[in-house]
């Protein structure tokens, strides 16, 4: 896949980003080198490779789930923009 100047202009129009002509040429070259690298990665045989979630083989330490702060409801509700005893009151988003 090759990215030309016309494609860069089309993408910038769709994303509503203005790109100068000189920067568009550099951007096209950069994107082409990225796509070339992706094509090289696609050529690799990964049939017998196990998927990784991390390169470090570390398991997370488990901790007990226990309540450390009790009855802090009033302290938390002090952060609400409007005063209310039961819940946060926020501005209406959908009308």
Secondary structure, 3 states (H helix, E strand, C coil): CCCCHHHHHHHHHHCCCCCCHHHHHHHHHHHHHHHHHHHHHHCCCCCCCCCCCCCCCCCCCCCCCCCCCCCCHHHHHCCCCCCCCCCCCCCCCCC
